[in-house]
Amino acid sequence: MRRTHSMPFGAEIGPEGVRFALWAPTAKSVALVVDGTDHPLEDQGEGWRRLTVPGLRAGARYGYRIDGDLVVPDPASRFQPEDVSGLSEVIDPAGFPWTDGAWAGRPFEETVIYECHVGTATPEGTYAALSEKLESLRDLGVTAIELLPLADFKGTRNWGYDGVLPYAPDAAYGTPDDLRRLVDRAHALGLMVFLDVVYNHFGPAGNYLHAYAETFFTERHPTPWGAGINFDGKTSGRVVRDYFVHNSLYWLDEFHIDGLRFDAVHAIQDDSNKHFLAELAERIRAANPDRPIHLMLENEANQARWLERDGAGQPILHSAQWADDTHHGWHILLTGEDSGYYESFSDKPAAHLARSLAEGFAYQGEPFKTLDDHPRGEPSGHLPPSAFVTFLQNHDQVGNRALGERLSHLADPGKLALARAGLLLSPQIPMLWMGEEWSASTPFLFFVDFAPDEELNKAVRDGRRREFKSFAAFADEEKAKTIPDPTAAETFRRSTLDWAERTNSPHREVLADTTALLALRQREVVPLLKTAWKGGSYVLPRPDVIDVTWSFAGGSLRFVGVFGGDAYEPGPLPGRVVWRSPSVSQNEDGALVLPAWSGVFVKEVF
């Protein structure tokens, strides 16, 4: 089986040779530079330059000479063997021998996500090394791995959110075929593969679009990263939108990716009659009518409009959103931290957690303190739990801390055990951050590599220290120096998982607990998710007690959690107890007694 995706730009191998296409509306002249020879390109109208070169094969190196001087890579390059400023390489996607022809994907209701950064998930930091870990992840109970962005970035180490060539999987991790082998192996093991993509900005180094396509950007929509991407330009918007739509289709087609997570879509500004997010989902679904494709959003605005379902309960546009509200409620209860965005949840964290578990968003149009009391969110209680991806930690929540501490470094193990069960047995789509399954001892720190641009490296270092200056722990200059240098190779190395520690206590016990909970989820929770959603509800018997019920056509699931204070007796719990904290006991009448930091899940089959 061979897989390719045809698009109007980039280099594509055809029967007559390799066709090159570049959109360069603000360039005076463009020449294709291939294997050391310049080929002038005439403007064919509306900024397009095209040329087919006979006899070229996969492996040829090429770039574009702009205005007789600057040689730039292809913005739709499929591979950059010499980093973002080097020549692009012609790739033949049809040359890879896929073996997953029988792979039909998996329903989203079965999803358990394992978010990972390829470069630090293994000591080798490669696609090939991660492939060797897939069997362990399958045995854990994971059903999908989600890779942090792979778009080619400057240097050899980066989280991936500084990518500048969205079609080129970064060479630091291996070749495009190495990535295909990872996906092929995952499918053979029954695992889905999701990919995080960034369509709201480009990184600060290696983006050459300004040199020949200035109208790709617009000052009408300023962003934290500079001028916004011009999704709604009168003359450029169509090409810009196609550039990103085709990028999604490219990952889904050529790499057989099962789903995409769209980073920070609240930063995508678009005044068109049809917002780019709507067009993106519509075109993806139209191109894959018979294949389950899962589309996930990160969206601080909590806009339920993108998550609506049809009459059969299937996503019309996007499948789910990362549920930050749920995370924030858990985090405050577990750690007591209440600064920054946690402040909006610190007044009644248990109540916010209960509402987000039952209804998706804790804020559904109410004033949000962190936004100067502007309303945040839209009503979400009608959406099924599968419309929300929940987590106790992720790359952002760990890596954006000054010292990269994981939740297991901050919270009492007993409290964390309750939260772990609350995450993995609740009916939302759960996500683990790599190493969370055994409470990894390694931090995950912020790291970049912009060498040899020392000026940019210094700006990143200084900015990182300024970011935490308002925190008491890093207020003075000496304390600020304890923040790891994000540009140092050692910072990257410290973030690498140590898989050997999984067999040592206490990691061994946490791994066993996570495995048992995921097996219980597949046995008891997933069958309910595959029946029609009826609605969620919650009550707060005390400020430190939540009682949440999720109702489906096939039955109900109920979670009672106690986060402090005296023991709590919930009274009769119709149904069967499928999990309870070890500290839960029974009184003389046989009723359950829940002490502080304990909980119980009860299932009732209709």
Residue pairs with C-beta under 8 A, 6 or more apart in sequence:
1 97
1 98
1 99
1 100
1 101
2 93
2 94
2 95
2 96
2 97
2 98
3 93
3 94
3 96
3 98
3 253
3 254
3 255
3 256
4 93
4 94
4 253
4 254
5 93
5 246
5 249
5 250
5 252
5 253
5 254
6 12
7 76
7 242
7 246
7 249
7 250
8 21
8 242
8 246
9 21
9 22
9 23
9 75
9 76
9 243
9 246
10 20
10 21
10 74
10 76
10 77
10 78
10 167
11 18
11 19
11 20
11 62
11 74
11 76
11 77
11 78
11 88
11 90
11 91
12 18
12 19
13 56
13 57
13 58
13 90
13 92
13 94
14 52
16 52
16 54
17 52
17 53
17 54
17 55
17 56
18 52
18 53
18 56
18 57
18 60
18 90
19 50
19 51
19 52
20 32
20 34
20 41
20 50
20 51
20 52
20 53
20 62
20 74
21 48
21 49
21 50
22 30
22 41
22 48
22 49
22 50
22 64
22 74
22 75
22 212
23 47
23 48
23 49
23 213
23 239
24 30
24 47
24 49
24 64
24 66
24 212
24 213
25 46
25 47
25 212
25 213
25 214
25 215
25 235
25 236
26 47
26 212
26 213
26 214
26 215
27 66
27 67
27 211
27 212
27 213
28 67
29 40
29 66
29 67
29 68
30 40
30 41
30 49
30 64
30 65
30 66
30 212
31 38
31 39
31 40
31 41
31 64
31 65
31 68
32 38
32 39
32 41
32 51
32 53
32 62
32 64
32 65
33 39
33 62
33 63
33 64
33 65
33 71
33 87
34 53
34 56
34 60
34 61
34 62
35 56
35 60
35 61
35 62
38 65
39 51
39 53
41 49
41 50
41 51
41 64
42 49
43 49
44 50
47 213
47 239
56 90
57 90
57 92
58 90
58 91
58 92
58 95
59 89
59 90
60 89
60 90
61 87
61 88
61 89
61 90
62 74
62 87
62 88
62 89
62 90
63 71
63 72
63 73
63 74
63 87
63 88
64 71
64 72
64 73
64 74
64 212
65 71
66 72
66 208
66 211
66 212
67 212
70 208
70 211
71 87
72 208
72 211
72 212
73 80
73 84
73 85
73 86
73 87
73 88
73 165
73 208
74 88
75 165
75 208
75 209
75 213
75 243
76 167
76 243
77 88
77 89
77 152
77 165
77 167
77 168
78 88
78 89
78 90
78 91
78 93
78 167
78 168
78 176
79 88
79 89
79 91
79 168
79 169
79 171
79 175
79 176
80 86
80 88
80 89
80 152
80 165
80 168
80 170
80 171
81 89
81 171
82 171
83 152
83 154
83 155
83 171
83 206
84 152
84 153
84 154
84 164
84 165
84 205
84 206
85 154
85 206
88 168
91 176
93 176
93 254
95 177
96 177
96 180
98 180
98 184
98 256
99 184
99 188
100 183
100 184
100 187
100 188
100 256
103 187
103 256
104 291
104 292
105 192
105 258
105 291
105 292
105 293
106 143
106 144
106 190
106 192
106 258
106 292
107 292
107 530
108 292
108 294
108 319
108 320
108 386
108 429
109 386
109 526
109 529
109 530
110 143
110 522
110 526
111 143
111 144
111 192
111 294
111 386
111 429
112 141
112 142
112 143
112 144
112 424
112 429
112 430
112 431
112 432
112 518
112 521
113 142
113 143
113 144
113 145
113 146
113 194
113 389
113 429
113 430
113 431
113 432
114 137
114 140
114 142
114 144
114 145
114 146
114 431
114 432
114 434
114 437
115 145
115 146
115 148
115 391
115 394
115 395
115 431
115 432
115 433
115 434
116 130
116 145
116 146
116 147
116 148
116 434
117 147
117 148
117 159
117 160
117 395
117 434
117 444
117 495
118 125
118 126
118 127
118 130
118 147
118 148
118 150
118 173
119 125
119 157
119 158
119 172
119 173
119 492
120 434
120 444
120 492
120 495
120 496
120 497
121 129
121 130
121 133
121 434
121 497
122 129
122 130
122 132
122 133
122 496
122 497
122 499
123 129
123 496
125 172
125 173
125 496
126 173
126 174
126 178
127 173
127 174
127 178
127 179
127 181
127 182
128 174
128 178
128 181
128 182
130 145
130 182
131 181
131 182
131 185
131 186
133 499
134 145
134 182
134 185
134 186
134 189
134 191
135 189
137 145
137 191
138 189
138 190
138 191
139 515
140 437
140 511
140 514
140 515
140 518
141 514
141 515
141 517
141 518
141 519
141 521
141 522
142 191
142 432
142 518
143 190
143 191
143 192
144 191
144 192
144 193
144 194
144 258
144 259
145 186
145 191
145 192
145 193
145 194
146 193
146 194
146 195
146 196
146 261
146 431
147 193
147 194
147 195
147 196
148 159
148 160
148 161
148 196
148 395
149 159
149 160
149 161
149 163
149 195
149 196
149 197
149 198
149 263
150 160
150 163
150 169
150 170
150 173
150 179
150 195
151 160
151 163
151 164
151 165
151 166
151 167
151 168
151 169
151 170
151 197
151 198
152 163
152 164
152 165
152 168
152 169
152 170
152 171
152 206
153 160
153 162
153 163
153 164
153 170
153 203
153 206
154 162
154 164
154 203
154 205
154 206
154 449
154 450
154 453
155 205
155 448
155 449
155 450
155 451
156 172
156 449
157 172
157 447
157 448
157 449
157 489
157 492
158 170
158 203
158 447
158 448
158 449
159 395
159 399
159 446
159 447
159 448
160 170
160 196
160 198
161 198
161 203
161 263
162 203
162 204
162 205
162 448
163 170
163 198
163 202
163 203
164 202
164 203
164 205
164 206
164 207
165 206
166 197
166 198
166 199
166 243
166 244
166 247
167 247
167 250
169 176
169 179
173 179
176 255
179 255
180 255
180 256
182 193
183 193
183 255
183 256
183 257
184 256
186 192
186 193
187 193
187 256
192 258
192 259
192 294
193 256
193 257
193 258
193 259
194 257
194 258
194 259
194 260
194 261
194 294
194 296
195 251
195 255
195 257
195 259
195 260
195 261
196 260
196 261
196 263
197 247
197 248
197 251
197 260
197 261
197 262
197 263
198 263
198 264
199 229
199 244
199 247
199 262
199 263
199 265
199 268
199 276
200 223
200 225
200 229
200 263
200 264
200 265
200 267
200 268
201 223
201 224
201 225
201 226
201 229
201 267
202 209
202 225
204 225
204 450
204 456
205 450
205 453
205 456
209 216
209 217
210 216
210 217
213 236
215 230
215 233
215 235
215 236
216 229
216 230
216 236
216 239
216 240
217 226
217 227
217 228
217 229
217 230
218 227
218 228
218 229
218 230
218 233
219 227
219 228
220 228
221 227
221 228
221 229
221 230
221 269
222 228
223 267
223 269
224 267
228 269
229 240
229 268
230 236
230 237
230 240
231 237
231 240
231 241
231 268
231 269
231 270
231 272
231 276
232 270
232 271
232 272
232 276
233 240
237 272
241 276
241 279
244 276
244 280
245 279
245 280
245 283
245 284
248 260
248 280
248 284
249 283
249 284
249 287
251 257
251 260
252 260
252 284
252 287
252 288
252 293
258 292
258 293
258 294
259 293
259 294
259 295
259 296
259 319
260 294
260 295
260 296
261 296
261 297
261 298
261 322
262 277
262 280
262 295
262 296
262 297
262 298
262 318
263 298
264 298
264 299
264 300
265 277
265 297
265 298
265 299
265 306
266 299
266 300
266 301
268 276
268 277
270 276
270 277
277 297
277 306
277 317
277 318
278 306
278 317
281 295
281 306
281 316
281 317
281 318
282 317
284 293
284 295
285 293
285 317
294 319
294 320
295 315
295 317
295 318
295 319
295 320
296 318
296 319
296 320
296 321
296 322
296 389
297 306
297 307
297 318
297 320
297 321
297 322
298 321
298 322
299 306
299 321
299 322
300 324
301 376
301 377
302 321
302 325
302 361
302 363
302 364
302 376
302 377
302 378
302 380
303 377
303 378
304 360
304 361
304 364
304 377
304 378
304 379
304 380
304 383
305 378
306 317
306 318
306 321
307 315
307 317
307 318
307 319
307 320
307 321
307 380
307 383
307 387
308 315
308 316
308 317
308 383
309 315
309 316
309 383
309 384
309 387
310 316
313 384
313 532
313 533
315 387
319 386
319 387
320 386
320 387
320 388
320 389
320 429
321 387
321 388
321 389
322 388
322 389
322 391
322 394
322 431
323 356
323 360
323 361
323 388
323 389
323 390
323 391
323 428
325 345
325 352
325 356
325 360
325 361
325 362
325 363
326 353
326 356
326 357
326 362
326 388
326 390
326 391
326 428
327 390
327 391
327 392
327 393
327 394
327 397
328 341
328 342
328 344
328 345
328 349
328 352
328 362
329 345
329 349
329 350
329 352
329 353
329 354
329 356
329 362
330 353
330 392
330 419
330 422
330 423
331 337
331 342
331 392
331 397
331 407
332 338
332 342
332 345
332 346
332 349
333 349
333 350
333 353
333 415
333 419
333 563
334 392
334 407
334 410
334 411
334 412
334 415
334 416
334 419
335 407
335 410
335 411
337 410
338 345
338 346
339 471
340 370
341 370
343 369
343 370
344 363
344 368
344 369
344 370
345 352
345 362
348 543
350 540
350 543
350 544
350 545
350 546
350 563
351 540
351 543
351 546
352 362
353 362
353 546
354 538
354 539
354 540
354 546
354 547
354 548
355 361
355 362
355 538
356 362
357 422
357 426
357 428
357 536
357 538
357 546
357 548
357 559
358 381
358 536
358 537
358 538
358 548
358 549
358 550
359 380
359 381
359 536
359 538
360 380
360 381
360 383
360 385
360 387
360 388
361 377
361 378
361 380
362 377
363 376
363 377
364 377
364 378
364 379
364 380
364 381
365 375
365 376
365 377
365 378
365 379
366 375
366 376
366 377
367 373
367 374
367 375
367 376
368 374
368 375
368 376
368 377
380 387
381 535
381 536
382 535
384 529
384 533
385 426
385 427
385 428
385 429
385 529
385 533
385 536
385 550
386 427
386 428
386 429
386 529
388 428
388 429
389 428
389 429
389 430
389 431
390 423
390 426
390 428
390 429
390 430
390 431
391 397
391 423
391 430
391 431
391 432
391 433
392 407
392 416
392 419
392 420
392 423
392 436
393 406
393 407
393 433
393 436
394 431
394 433
395 433
395 444
397 433
398 404
398 405
398 406
398 407
398 433
398 443
398 444
399 444
399 445
399 446
400 446
402 468
402 471
402 473
402 474
402 483
403 443
403 445
403 482
403 483
403 484
404 443
404 444
404 445
404 446
404 484
404 495
405 443
406 433
406 435
406 436
406 439
406 440
406 443
406 444
407 416
407 436
408 416
408 436
408 439
408 440
408 510
409 443
411 419
412 597
413 439
413 506
413 510
414 597
415 597
416 439
417 513
417 581
418 561
418 581
418 597
418 598
418 599
420 513
420 514
420 517
421 517
421 579
421 581
421 599
421 601
422 559
422 561
422 599
423 430
424 430
424 514
424 517
424 518
424 520
424 521
425 517
425 520
425 521
425 524
425 525
425 557
425 559
425 578
425 579
425 601
426 525
426 548
426 550
426 557
426 559
427 525
427 528
427 529
427 550
427 557
430 521
432 514
433 444
434 440
434 497
435 442
435 444
435 497
436 514
437 510
437 511
437 514
437 515
438 501
438 502
438 507
438 508
438 510
438 511
438 514
439 506
439 507
439 510
440 497
440 498
440 501
440 507
441 498
441 501
441 507
442 494
442 495
442 496
442 497
442 498
443 494
443 495
444 495
445 484
445 486
445 491
445 492
445 494
445 495
446 464
446 484
446 486
446 491
447 486
447 487
447 488
447 491
447 492
447 495
448 457
448 460
448 486
448 487
449 487
449 489
449 492
450 456
450 457
450 460
450 487
451 457
451 487
457 487
460 486
460 487
461 485
461 486
461 487
464 483
464 486
465 474
465 480
465 481
465 483
468 474
468 480
468 483
469 475
469 480
473 479
474 480
474 482
474 483
484 490
484 491
484 494
485 491
501 507
502 508
502 511
517 579
520 578
520 579
524 578
524 603
525 557
525 603
527 554
528 550
528 552
528 554
528 555
528 556
528 557
528 603
529 552
530 554
531 552
531 553
531 554
531 555
532 552
532 553
533 551
533 552
533 553
534 551
534 552
534 553
535 551
536 548
536 549
536 550
536 551
537 548
537 549
537 551
538 546
538 547
538 548
538 549
539 547
540 546
540 547
541 547
541 568
541 570
542 565
542 568
544 562
544 563
544 564
544 565
544 596
545 560
545 561
545 562
545 563
545 565
545 568
546 559
546 560
546 561
546 563
547 558
547 559
547 560
547 570
548 558
548 559
548 560
549 556
549 557
549 558
550 556
550 557
550 558
553 606
554 605
554 606
555 575
555 603
555 604
555 605
555 606
556 575
556 603
556 604
556 606
557 601
557 602
557 603
558 573
558 575
558 601
558 602
558 603
558 604
559 599
559 600
559 601
560 568
560 570
560 573
560 594
560 599
560 600
560 602
561 598
561 599
562 568
562 594
562 595
562 596
562 597
562 598
562 599
563 596
563 597
564 596
564 597
565 596
566 596
567 593
567 594
567 595
567 596
568 593
568 594
569 587
569 591
569 592
569 593
569 594
570 591
570 592
570 594
570 600
571 591
572 591
573 592
573 600
573 602
574 602
574 604
575 602
575 603
575 604
575 605
576 602
576 603
576 604
577 592
577 600
577 601
577 602
578 601
578 602
578 603
579 600
579 601
580 592
580 598
580 599
580 600
580 601
581 594
581 597
581 598
581 599
581 600
583 595
583 597
583 598
584 592
584 593
584 594
584 595
584 598
584 599
584 600
585 592
585 593
585 595
586 592
586 593
587 593
592 600
594 600
